[in-house]
Amino acid sequence: MAVQRPRPERVSLFSDGVFAVIITILVLELKPPHADTFESLVPLWPTALSYAVSYLFIAIVWVNHHHLFSYAEAATPRLVWANFVHLFSVSLIPFSTEWIADSRLASAPVVLYAAIFVLVNATYLALCWEAVDQPSHEGVSRRMRRMLRMRSFVTIAVFVAAALVAVWWPVAAIGLICLCLVAYTRPDIPGTRQADPERLPVDRPTGE
């Protein structure tokens, strides 16, 4: 009798709830101006910018997280804990966003912001390893595995560069972060779902 492996759907549903709470906390940090004129909104542009970037980042992380779990075959202990670590790194975003807004894009908060992006990407790479990059995973091509790793390593390097740039030019660092997020707006790697000569063979029972 075959042992039924734990399915990853519950882990994915729990993660959806965590993402919803993080976005709610992010929204609650928005404070309206005391004056009742549109001109009073102008000084709040650092808050608006940091909120927009953080919201976009969380949305992109969720889309990629959801896409990644479509490949997960079982909720192994390592997958569950890798997911918890990934969610922890994402949960730091509202704190750093509020610090950026309060400091009006000062250097140290933006450095921390970029460092959190590095942490989120590093934990996402670990999650990729558990979900799709295992050698025993028969439904994923070697090319896709290489592309996922390459994209993660490149974006980690860009976020590290953004942290260094933020020491002198915080606004430029935010722009570099936004540019890097474009690479993740599409969760899958273009061309990896097509026929791949390096795709691992999948044994299917006869007579179906």
N, CA, C and O of each residue as an XYZ file, in Angstrom:
832
protein
N       0.851     -1.203      0.000
C       0.000      0.000      0.000
C       0.882      1.247      0.000
O       1.744      1.410      0.864
N       0.658      2.117     -0.970
C       1.481      3.324     -1.100
C       1.138      4.331     -0.008
O      -0.026      4.536      0.337
N       2.176      4.947      0.518
C       1.990      5.968      1.545
C       1.665      7.298      0.871
O       2.393      7.754     -0.010
N       0.562      7.914      1.295
C       0.158      9.197      0.708
C       1.011     10.324      1.260
O       1.112     10.504      2.473
N       1.619     11.077      0.366
C       2.484     12.176      0.788
C       1.660     13.412      1.117
O       0.637     13.658      0.477
N       2.090     14.199      2.109
C       1.361     15.427      2.451
C       1.310     16.365      1.242
O       2.323     16.591      0.580
N       0.136     16.900      0.965
C      -0.016     17.776     -0.190
C       0.323     19.221      0.186
O       0.133     19.628      1.332
N       0.828     19.998     -0.788
C       1.289     21.362     -0.477
C       0.175     22.411     -0.460
O       0.454     23.585     -0.214
N      -1.075     22.024     -0.714
C      -2.146     23.021     -0.811
C      -2.340     23.776      0.497
O      -2.572     24.984      0.482
N      -2.248     23.080      1.632
C      -2.453     23.754      2.918
C      -1.348     24.774      3.179
O      -1.603     25.848      3.723
N      -0.133     24.437      2.793
C       0.979     25.382      2.953
C       0.742     26.621      2.098
O       0.983     27.745      2.538
N       0.267     26.406      0.871
C      -0.001     27.524     -0.028
C      -1.134     28.406      0.501
O      -1.050     29.632      0.432
N      -2.198     27.782      1.031
C      -3.320     28.550      1.576
C      -2.895     29.350      2.803
O      -3.289     30.506      2.958
N      -2.098     28.745      3.670
C      -1.580     29.476      4.835
C      -0.749     30.671      4.390
O      -0.853     31.756      4.962
N       0.079     30.469      3.367
C       0.917     31.551      2.861
C       0.070     32.688      2.307
O       0.404     33.857      2.494
N      -1.023     32.355      1.626
C      -1.919     33.393      1.104
C      -2.443     34.272      2.237
O      -2.532     35.491      2.095
N      -2.790     33.647      3.359
C      -3.267     34.412      4.502
C      -2.196     35.336      5.058
O      -2.488     36.469      5.440
N      -0.958     34.860      5.104
C       0.143     35.685      5.598
C       0.372     36.878      4.678
O       0.573     37.998      5.150
N       0.344     36.646      3.371
C       0.506     37.746      2.417
C      -0.606     38.788      2.599
O      -0.348     39.991      2.541
N      -1.839     38.324      2.818
C      -2.959     39.250      3.012
C      -2.750     40.110      4.262
O      -3.033     41.308      4.249
N      -2.256     39.498      5.339
C      -2.001     40.246      6.575
C      -0.884     41.267      6.363
O      -0.978     42.395      6.848
N       0.167     40.885      5.648
C       1.290     41.797      5.397
C       0.827     43.016      4.609
O       1.213     44.142      4.924
N       0.001     42.799      3.586
C      -0.514     43.922      2.800
C      -1.410     44.805      3.668
O      -1.378     46.030      3.551
N      -2.215     44.180      4.544
C      -3.080     44.961      5.436
C      -2.247     45.844      6.362
O      -2.568     47.016      6.558
N      -1.183     45.288      6.930
C      -0.300     46.074      7.799
C       0.324     47.224      7.015
O       0.457     48.337      7.522
N       0.704     46.938      5.770
C       1.308     47.973      4.932
C       0.334     49.131      4.721
O       0.730     50.295      4.779
N      -0.928     48.814      4.478
C      -1.936     49.856      4.249
C      -2.193     50.645      5.532
O      -2.370     51.862      5.486
N      -2.215     49.961      6.669
C      -2.492     50.637      7.940
C      -1.417     51.644      8.327
O      -1.652     52.536      9.143
N      -0.231     51.492      7.731
C       0.850     52.436      8.033
C       0.673     53.769      7.295
O       1.383     54.730      7.592
N      -0.252     53.839      6.349
C      -0.482     55.096      5.625
C      -1.244     56.064      6.514
O      -2.303     55.731      7.047
N      -0.709     57.242      6.667
C      -1.341     58.277      7.510
C      -1.662     59.486      6.643
O      -0.790     59.985      5.932
N      -2.915     59.969      6.692
C      -3.280     61.142      5.888
C      -2.693     62.413      6.497
O      -2.382     62.438      7.687
N      -2.538     63.466      5.695
C      -2.029     64.750      6.228
C      -3.075     65.415      7.116
O      -4.263     65.104      7.036
N      -2.619     66.330      7.959
C      -3.533     67.031      8.864
C      -4.330     68.102      8.122
O      -5.474     68.380      8.483
N      -3.750     68.694      7.111
C      -4.468     69.735      6.357
C      -5.464     69.094      5.396
O      -5.385     67.905      5.089
N      -6.406     69.919      4.928
C      -7.453     69.415      4.038
C      -7.294     69.940      2.616
O      -8.284     70.224      1.941
N      -6.054     70.068      2.161
C      -5.805     70.539      0.793
C      -4.960     69.506      0.046
O      -4.239     68.715      0.654
N      -5.064     69.530     -1.295
C      -4.261     68.615     -2.106
C      -2.772     68.950     -2.001
O      -1.919     68.074     -2.144
N      -2.469     70.233     -1.750
C      -1.066     70.622     -1.611
C      -0.395     69.926     -0.431
O       0.818     69.719     -0.435
N      -1.181     69.568      0.571
C      -0.604     68.912      1.745
C      -0.160     67.477      1.446
O       0.566     66.868      2.231
N      -0.602     66.951      0.310
C      -0.182     65.601     -0.077
C       1.222     65.576     -0.690
O       1.894     64.545     -0.681
N       1.656     66.727     -1.222
C       2.947     66.772     -1.925
C       4.108     66.359     -1.039
O       4.949     65.583     -1.494
N       4.209     66.835      0.214
C       5.346     66.418      1.052
C       5.340     64.933      1.399
O       6.330     64.408      1.909
N       4.221     64.253      1.122
C       4.126     62.836      1.465
C       4.606     61.922      0.336
O       4.382     60.713      0.381
N       5.267     62.494     -0.678
C       5.675     61.666     -1.809
C       6.632     60.528     -1.416
O       6.566     59.471     -2.044
N       7.529     60.679     -0.405
C       8.337     59.504     -0.021
C       7.485     58.347      0.497
O       7.782     57.178      0.248
N       6.419     58.696      1.227
C       5.511     57.661      1.718
C       4.815     56.962      0.563
O       4.718     55.735      0.536
N       4.330     57.754     -0.396
C       3.633     57.177     -1.542
C       4.567     56.292     -2.369
O       4.177     55.216     -2.823
N       5.802     56.758     -2.558
C       6.760     55.991     -3.354
C       7.124     54.677     -2.675
O       7.116     53.624     -3.313
N       7.443     54.732     -1.382
C       7.827     53.513     -0.669
C       6.657     52.537     -0.584
O       6.852     51.326     -0.693
N       5.430     53.061     -0.388
C       4.255     52.189     -0.344
C       4.026     51.513     -1.691
O       3.772     50.310     -1.748
N       4.117     52.284     -2.776
C       3.875     51.721     -4.108
C       4.893     50.637     -4.447
O       4.532     49.583     -4.971
N       6.169     50.896     -4.148
C       7.211     49.906     -4.434
C       6.998     48.656     -3.589
O       7.126     47.539     -4.091
N       6.673     48.836     -2.309
C       6.475     47.690     -1.419
C       5.248     46.876     -1.831
O       5.281     45.646     -1.822
N       4.174     47.567     -2.189
C       2.972     46.853     -2.621
C       3.259     46.050     -3.891
O       2.855     44.893     -4.007
N       3.958     46.672     -4.836
C       4.321     45.967     -6.058
C       5.204     44.771     -5.748
O       5.030     43.697     -6.324
N       6.149     44.957     -4.840
C       7.059     43.874     -4.497
C       6.310     42.704     -3.868
O       6.545     41.552     -4.232
N       5.412     42.989     -2.926
C       4.648     41.926     -2.280
C       3.765     41.213     -3.296
O       3.624     39.991     -3.250
N       3.163     41.982     -4.222
C       2.334     41.368     -5.258
C       3.161     40.432     -6.135
O       2.718     39.332     -6.464
N       4.360     40.868     -6.512
C       5.225     40.039     -7.353
C       5.676     38.794     -6.591
O       5.721     37.699     -7.153
N       6.008     38.966     -5.313
C       6.413     37.816     -4.504
C       5.275     36.807     -4.415
O       5.504     35.603     -4.533
N       4.045     37.290     -4.208
C       2.898     36.372     -4.113
C       2.674     35.637     -5.430
O       2.458     34.425     -5.434
N       2.723     36.359     -6.550
C       2.508     35.725     -7.856
C       3.554     34.634     -8.092
O       3.216     33.539     -8.539
N       4.819     34.929     -7.794
C       5.875     33.935     -7.982
C       5.758     32.785     -6.992
O       6.034     31.634     -7.331
N       5.348     33.103     -5.767
C       5.141     32.063     -4.756
C       4.037     31.112     -5.200
O       4.192     29.894     -5.110
N       2.930     31.660     -5.675
C       1.802     30.851     -6.144
C       2.223     29.984     -7.329
O       1.863     28.809     -7.400
N       2.978     30.559     -8.250
C       3.454     29.819     -9.414
C       4.408     28.706     -8.984
O       4.351     27.598     -9.518
N       5.275     28.993     -8.032
C       6.250     28.011     -7.578
C       5.566     26.807     -6.933
O       5.978     25.668     -7.149
N       4.531     27.057     -6.148
C       3.856     25.963     -5.464
C       3.038     25.097     -6.419
O       2.631     23.995     -6.051
N       2.794     25.572     -7.623
C       2.115     24.719     -8.603
C       3.002     23.555     -9.028
O       2.510     22.570     -9.579
N       4.309     23.662     -8.777
C       5.241     22.592     -9.106
C       5.504     21.670     -7.919
O       5.986     20.553     -8.109
N       5.200     22.110     -6.706
C       5.501     21.310     -5.520
C       4.672     20.031     -5.521
O       3.464     20.062     -5.755
N       5.322     18.929     -5.262
C       4.643     17.639     -5.296
C       4.200     17.168     -3.917
O       3.252     16.390     -3.807
N       4.868     17.626     -2.869
C       4.529     17.210     -1.509
C       5.009     18.271     -0.531
O       5.990     18.972     -0.778
N       4.287     18.373      0.594
C       4.661     19.337      1.637
C       5.681     18.679      2.560
O       5.355     18.280      3.678
N       6.891     18.573      2.091
C       7.956     17.988      2.891
C       8.328     18.935      4.027
O       8.084     20.137      3.923
N       8.917     18.419      5.117
C       9.332     19.319      6.211
C      10.267     20.420      5.737
O      10.165     21.555      6.203
N      11.173     20.109      4.823
C      12.105     21.137      4.345
C      11.372     22.206      3.535
O      11.720     23.385      3.609
N      10.358     21.803      2.759
C       9.577     22.777      2.002
C       8.804     23.682      2.958
O       8.758     24.896      2.760
N       8.200     23.101      3.989
C       7.414     23.885      4.950
C       8.301     24.907      5.657
O       7.916     26.070      5.782
N       9.477     24.496      6.118
C      10.349     25.419      6.844
C      10.989     26.448      5.923
O      11.199     27.594      6.319
N      11.302     26.043      4.693
C      11.809     27.020      3.722
C      10.751     28.075      3.450
O      11.067     29.250      3.262
N       9.492     27.651      3.429
C       8.394     28.588      3.200
C       8.237     29.541      4.388
O       8.003     30.734      4.196
N       8.362     29.025      5.606
C       8.267     29.883      6.791
C       9.375     30.937      6.797
O       9.122     32.098      7.120
N      10.581     30.546      6.449
C      11.692     31.499      6.400
C      11.444     32.558      5.329
O      11.729     33.738      5.532
N      10.911     32.123      4.190
C      10.600     33.064      3.112
C       9.534     34.067      3.567
O       9.668     35.266      3.320
N       8.485     33.586      4.227
C       7.423     34.473      4.703
C       7.948     35.430      5.777
O       7.516     36.580      5.850
N       8.876     34.953      6.606
C       9.473     35.845      7.607
C      10.177     37.020      6.946
O      10.032     38.162      7.382
N      10.937     36.743      5.897
C      11.658     37.823      5.216
C      10.675     38.811      4.584
O      10.914     40.018      4.603
N       9.572     38.307      4.024
C       8.573     39.195      3.427
C       7.884     40.034      4.498
O       7.513     41.180      4.245
N       7.713     39.471      5.695
C       7.015     40.190      6.770
C       7.792     41.401      7.271
O       7.234     42.235      7.984
N       9.065     41.515      6.912
C       9.876     42.668      7.324
C       9.636     43.896      6.448
O      10.070     44.995      6.791
N       8.955     43.719      5.332
C       8.776     44.814      4.374
C       7.992     45.994      4.967
O       8.421     47.134      4.788
N       6.854     45.778      5.670
C       6.138     46.947      6.218
C       6.987     47.787      7.158
O       6.898     49.014      7.130
N       7.810     47.153      7.994
C       8.668     47.911      8.914
C       9.634     48.813      8.154
O       9.744     50.003      8.449
N      10.331     48.244      7.178
C      11.305     49.041      6.424
C      10.617     50.112      5.585
O      11.165     51.197      5.385
N       9.418     49.808      5.097
C       8.665     50.802      4.320
C       8.305     52.007      5.174
O       8.434     53.150      4.735
N       7.854     51.747      6.396
C       7.496     52.843      7.296
C       8.722     53.670      7.669
O       8.635     54.892      7.794
N       9.858     53.010      7.847
C      11.089     53.740      8.195
C      11.522     54.638      7.043
O      11.964     55.766      7.260
N      11.395     54.134      5.816
C      11.721     54.956      4.650
C      10.816     56.180      4.587
O      11.273     57.292      4.323
N       9.518     55.959      4.836
C       8.569     57.069      4.767
C       8.849     58.107      5.849
O       8.834     59.308      5.577
N       9.104     57.654      7.069
C       9.350     58.580      8.172
C      10.653     59.355      8.000
O      10.749     60.518      8.392
N      11.653     58.705      7.411
C      12.961     59.346      7.247
C      13.073     60.116      5.936
O      14.085     60.765      5.673
N      12.011     60.038      5.105
C      11.992     60.722      3.808
C      13.173     60.281      2.929
O      13.964     61.089      2.443
N      13.248     58.943      2.751
C      14.248     58.324      1.870
C      15.685     58.612      2.328
O      16.551     58.941      1.517
N      15.916     58.485      3.612
C      17.287     58.617      4.129
C      18.105     57.389      3.728
O      17.554     56.373      3.304
N      19.395     57.496      3.867
C      20.294     56.462      3.375
C      20.126     55.127      4.101
O      19.916     54.101      3.455
N      20.214     55.124      5.428
C      20.170     53.879      6.190
C      18.889     53.076      5.976
O      18.971     51.863      5.781
N      17.697     53.705      6.003
C      16.480     52.929      5.749
C      16.450     52.276      4.369
O      15.978     51.148      4.227
N      16.957     52.985      3.344
C      16.956     52.408      2.003
C      17.963     51.264      1.907
O      17.725     50.290      1.193
N      19.086     51.375      2.621
C      20.050     50.273      2.669
C      19.392     49.037      3.280
O      19.525     47.933      2.754
N      18.684     49.227      4.387
C      17.976     48.114      5.020
C      16.913     47.549      4.088
O      16.743     46.334      3.996
N      16.200     48.430      3.399
C      15.158     48.028      2.458
C      15.739     47.109      1.378
O      15.181     46.049      1.092
N      16.847     47.516      0.790
C      17.488     46.695     -0.240
C      18.005     45.385      0.351
O      17.949     44.344     -0.304
N      18.509     45.434      1.586
C      18.999     44.221      2.236
C      17.862     43.221      2.464
O      18.058     42.013      2.329
N      16.681     43.726      2.808
C      15.526     42.840      2.972
C      15.154     42.201      1.634
O      14.757     41.037      1.587
N      15.283     42.966      0.547
C      15.023     42.410     -0.777
C      16.010     41.282     -1.075
O      15.638     40.275     -1.677
N      17.259     41.447     -0.659
C      18.258     40.385     -0.826
C      17.818     39.140     -0.056
O      17.882     38.025     -0.574
N      17.372     39.342      1.184
C      16.935     38.226      2.014
C      15.720     37.523      1.408
O      15.656     36.294      1.393
N      14.764     38.296      0.913
C      13.575     37.699      0.294
C      13.976     36.859     -0.916
O      13.468     35.753     -1.105
N      14.877     37.381     -1.728
C      15.298     36.646     -2.915
C      16.100     35.399     -2.559
O      15.950     34.359     -3.200
N      16.952     35.500     -1.535
C      17.740     34.345     -1.114
C      16.842     33.230     -0.579
O      17.061     32.056     -0.874
N      15.838     33.600      0.202
C      14.920     32.584      0.725
C      14.029     32.030     -0.380
O      13.617     30.871     -0.323
N      13.729     32.853     -1.388
C      12.976     32.354     -2.540
C      13.800     31.325     -3.305
O      13.261     30.335     -3.800
N      15.094     31.557     -3.399
C      15.978     30.600     -4.066
C      15.969     29.269     -3.324
O      15.950     28.209     -3.949
N      15.983     29.321     -1.991
C      15.901     28.091     -1.202
C      14.564     27.389     -1.417
O      14.501     26.161     -1.473
N      13.499     28.174     -1.536
C      12.175     27.606     -1.783
C      12.121     26.960     -3.170
O      11.492     25.918     -3.352
N      12.778     27.584     -4.135
C      12.860     26.994     -5.483
C      13.524     25.628     -5.432
O      13.087     24.689     -6.097
N      14.579     25.526     -4.642
C      15.293     24.261     -4.538
C      14.369     23.157     -4.018
O      14.402     22.028     -4.508
N      13.554     23.490     -3.030
C      12.676     22.484     -2.445
C      11.471     22.175     -3.334
O      10.974     21.049     -3.324
N      10.997     23.154     -4.099
C       9.773     22.967     -4.886
C      10.024     22.389     -6.275
O       9.293     21.504     -6.718
N      11.059     22.885     -6.970
C      11.226     22.483     -8.372
C      12.633     22.037     -8.731
O      12.835     21.459     -9.800
N      13.597     22.285     -7.882
C      14.982     22.073     -8.300
C      15.583     20.767     -7.790
O      16.783     20.535     -7.942
N      14.768     19.924     -7.195
C      15.273     18.639     -6.756
C      15.541     17.740     -7.958
O      14.737     17.719     -8.889
N      16.651     16.993     -7.967
C      16.944     16.116     -9.102
C      15.868     15.073     -9.357
O      15.728     14.587    -10.479
N      15.095     14.718     -8.309
C      14.059     13.696     -8.482
C      12.776     14.241     -9.094
O      11.874     13.467     -9.415
N      12.675     15.556     -9.263
C      11.460     16.158     -9.806
C      11.418     15.889    -11.307
O      12.206     16.455    -12.065
N      10.496     15.025    -11.734
C      10.487     14.564    -13.119
C       9.787     15.527    -14.067
O       9.973     15.437    -15.281
N       8.981     16.450    -13.534
C       8.192     17.304    -14.410
C       8.837     18.626    -14.761
O       8.199     19.471    -15.390
N      10.083     18.830    -14.373
C      10.744     20.112    -14.591
C      12.036     19.879    -15.374
O      12.833     19.008    -15.028
N      12.229     20.656    -16.418
C      13.421     20.498    -17.247
C      14.659     21.061    -16.559
O      14.574     21.933    -15.694
N      15.800     20.541    -16.965
C      17.066     21.064    -16.444
C      17.242     22.531    -16.837
O      17.787     23.323    -16.068
N      16.779     22.886    -18.030
C      16.911     24.271    -18.506
C      16.144     25.226    -17.598
O      16.633     26.305    -17.263
N      14.930     24.819    -17.201
C      14.143     25.674    -16.321
C      14.843     25.843    -14.977
O      14.856     26.940    -14.418
N      15.428     24.759    -14.452
C      16.141     24.853    -13.191
C      17.298     25.835    -13.286
O      17.502     26.652    -12.389
N      18.056     25.753    -14.378
C      19.188     26.656    -14.558
C      18.721     28.103    -14.654
O      19.332     28.997    -14.068
N      17.630     28.337    -15.399
C      17.135     29.697    -15.598
C      16.622     30.297    -14.290
O      16.849     31.475    -14.015
N      15.926     29.484    -13.481
C      15.442     29.975    -12.192
C      16.601     30.372    -11.280
O      16.564     31.417    -10.631
N      17.627     29.526    -11.239
C      18.789     29.847    -10.417
C      19.493     31.101    -10.924
O      19.873     31.971    -10.140
N      19.665     31.185    -12.255
C      20.366     32.322    -12.831
C      19.625     33.625    -12.531
O      20.243     34.617    -12.145
N      18.293     33.623    -12.708
C      17.515     34.835    -12.449
C      17.627     35.253    -10.985
O      17.758     36.440    -10.685
N      17.576     34.288    -10.079
C      17.673     34.611     -8.653
C      19.041     35.174     -8.295
O      19.134     36.154     -7.556
N      20.102     34.563     -8.811
C      21.444     35.044     -8.493
C      21.681     36.444     -9.063
O      22.307     37.283     -8.415
N      21.178     36.692    -10.277
C      21.361     38.011    -10.888
C      20.621     39.078    -10.085
O      21.172     40.144     -9.814
N      19.379     38.796     -9.706
C      18.605     39.794     -8.964
C      19.164     40.004     -7.557
O      19.121     41.121     -7.041
N      19.683     38.958     -6.934
C      20.343     39.138     -5.638
C      21.527     40.087     -5.779
O      21.729     40.968     -4.943
N      22.310     39.902     -6.841
C      23.461     40.784     -7.078
C      23.009     42.228     -7.292
O      23.659     43.156     -6.812
N      21.897     42.424     -8.011
C      21.399     43.774     -8.252
C      20.913     44.414     -6.955
O      21.150     45.599     -6.723
N      20.235     43.640     -6.107
C      19.767     44.180     -4.838
C      20.934     44.521     -3.915
O      20.878     45.508     -3.181
N      21.992     43.708     -3.949
C      23.197     44.035     -3.172
C      23.803     45.340     -3.682
O      24.226     46.187     -2.895
N      23.841     45.496     -5.012
C      24.344     46.742     -5.596
C      23.470     47.924     -5.179
O      23.979     49.014     -4.917
N      22.141     47.704     -5.118
C      21.240     48.773     -4.692
C      21.507     49.174     -3.249
O      21.429     50.354     -2.908
N      21.822     48.203     -2.400
C      22.147     48.521     -1.007
C      23.403     49.377     -0.910
O      23.480     50.286     -0.084
N      24.385     49.084     -1.755
C      25.612     49.877     -1.761
C      25.362     51.276     -2.322
O      25.866     52.263     -1.786
N      24.582     51.357     -3.402
C      24.265     52.652     -4.001
C      23.484     53.525     -3.021
O      23.646     54.745     -3.006
N      22.632     52.896     -2.200
C      21.793     53.652     -1.261
C      22.601     54.410     -0.227
O      22.093     55.361      0.369
N      23.841     54.016      0.003
C      24.685     54.731      0.963
C      24.891     56.180      0.519
O      24.978     57.081      1.354
N      24.968     56.401     -0.789
C      25.199     57.748     -1.317
C      23.972     58.317     -2.039
O      23.699     59.513     -1.932
N      23.224     57.475     -2.778
C      22.092     57.954     -3.577
C      20.866     57.076     -3.325
O      20.600     56.162     -4.106
N      20.119     57.332     -2.258
C      18.969     56.487     -1.919
C      17.899     56.436     -3.009
O      17.337     55.373     -3.271
N      17.613     57.569     -3.642
C      16.581     57.581     -4.686
C      17.011     56.717     -5.868
O      16.193     55.993     -6.434
N      18.286     56.787     -6.246
C      18.789     55.950     -7.336
C      18.690     54.472     -6.971
O      18.415     53.636     -7.832
N      18.912     54.150     -5.707
C      18.803     52.761     -5.254
C      17.369     52.261     -5.381
O      17.140     51.121     -5.786
N      16.405     53.110     -5.036
C      14.995     52.733     -5.203
C      14.685     52.465     -6.681
O      13.975     51.516     -7.014
N      15.221     53.306     -7.551
C      15.031     53.091     -8.983
C      15.634     51.782     -9.448
O      15.055     51.096    -10.290
N      16.792     51.426     -8.909
C      17.443     50.168     -9.266
C      16.617     48.976     -8.782
O      16.515     47.962     -9.473
N      16.036     49.105     -7.605
C      15.164     48.053     -7.083
C      13.944     47.863     -7.980
O      13.572     46.736     -8.309
N      13.325     48.978     -8.372
C      12.153     48.898     -9.256
C      12.512     48.244    -10.581
O      11.745     47.440    -11.110
N      13.672     48.588    -11.115
C      14.115     47.996    -12.376
C      14.294     46.494    -12.238
O      13.968     45.734    -13.150
N      14.810     46.074    -11.098
C      15.045     44.657    -10.869
C      13.735     43.884    -10.723
O      13.657     42.717    -11.108
N      12.709     44.527    -10.171
C      11.427     43.850     -9.981
C      10.782     43.458    -11.305
O       9.978     42.528    -11.357
N      11.135     44.166    -12.375
C      10.556     43.860    -13.684
C      10.854     42.421    -14.083
O      10.046     41.790    -14.764
N      11.995     41.897    -13.671
C      12.387     40.539    -14.044
C      11.460     39.486    -13.463
O      11.423     38.351    -13.939
N      10.706     39.865    -12.427
C       9.831     38.892    -11.773
C       8.347     39.136    -12.037
O       7.503     38.438    -11.473
N       8.015     40.108    -12.879
C       6.603     40.340    -13.163
C       5.973     39.146    -13.882
O       4.771     38.901    -13.771
N       6.804     38.412    -14.617
C       6.346     37.153    -15.215
C       6.992     36.015    -14.441
O       8.213     35.861    -14.487
N       6.190     35.198    -13.718
C       6.787     34.196    -12.833
C       7.521     33.077    -13.549
O       8.528     32.579    -13.046
N       7.029     32.670    -14.726
C       7.695     31.591    -15.435
C       8.811     32.152    -16.308
O       8.844     33.347    -16.603
N       9.709     31.290    -16.710
C      10.807     31.677    -17.584
C      10.361     31.478    -19.025
O       9.988     30.364    -19.391
N      10.384     32.536    -19.870
C       9.932     32.396    -21.258
C      10.671     31.274    -21.982
O      11.901     31.212    -21.980
N       9.890     30.391    -22.602
C      10.476     29.314    -23.395
C      10.688     28.020    -22.651
O      10.957     26.992    -23.273
N      10.572     28.039    -21.295
C      10.841     26.821    -20.552
C       9.669     25.861    -20.563
O       9.834     24.689    -20.223
N       8.487     26.325    -20.944
C       7.338     25.434    -21.008
C       7.204     24.767    -22.371
O       6.341     23.910    -22.560
N       8.039     25.149    -23.309
C       7.996     24.522    -24.617
C       8.767     23.210    -24.577
O       9.402     22.878    -23.576
N       8.702     22.469    -25.679
C       9.419     21.203    -25.745
C      10.895     21.446    -25.522
O      11.499     22.314    -26.153
N      11.467     20.673    -24.620
C      12.860     20.880    -24.234
C      13.610     19.576    -24.426
O      13.237     18.570    -23.823
N      14.661     19.556    -25.249
C      15.385     18.311    -25.456
C      16.055     17.801    -24.201
O      16.422     16.628    -24.125
N      16.226     18.696    -23.180
C      16.852     18.263    -21.952
C      15.845     17.861    -20.894
O      16.224     17.587    -19.755
N      14.552     17.818    -21.252
C      13.538     17.486    -20.259
C      13.754     16.072    -19.768
O      14.051     15.163    -20.543
N      13.602     15.904    -18.477
C      13.801     14.588    -17.902
C      12.663     13.656    -18.312
O      11.520     14.107    -18.385
N      12.921     12.396    -18.579
C      11.876     11.476    -19.013
C      10.889     11.217    -17.884
O      11.268     11.143    -16.715
N       9.627     11.081    -18.245
C       8.577     10.764    -17.293
C       7.982      9.435    -17.679
O       7.436      9.300    -18.774
N       8.075      8.449    -16.807
C       7.533      7.124    -17.084
C       6.055      7.130    -16.795
O       5.628      7.494    -15.700
N       5.269      6.724    -17.781
C       3.822      6.669    -17.620
C       3.370      5.226    -17.803
O       3.884      4.522    -18.673
N       2.417      4.779    -16.995
C       1.955      3.408    -17.131
C       1.224      3.224    -18.452
O       0.554      4.140    -18.930
N       1.349      2.072    -19.024
C       0.652      1.764    -20.273
C      -0.780      1.405    -20.007
O      -1.149      1.053    -18.887
N      -1.600      1.495    -21.053
C      -2.996      1.092    -20.950
C      -3.910      2.167    -20.456
O      -5.070      1.889    -20.153
N      -3.424      3.426    -20.359
C      -4.302      4.513    -19.914
C      -5.159      4.995    -21.067
O      -5.967      5.908    -20.896
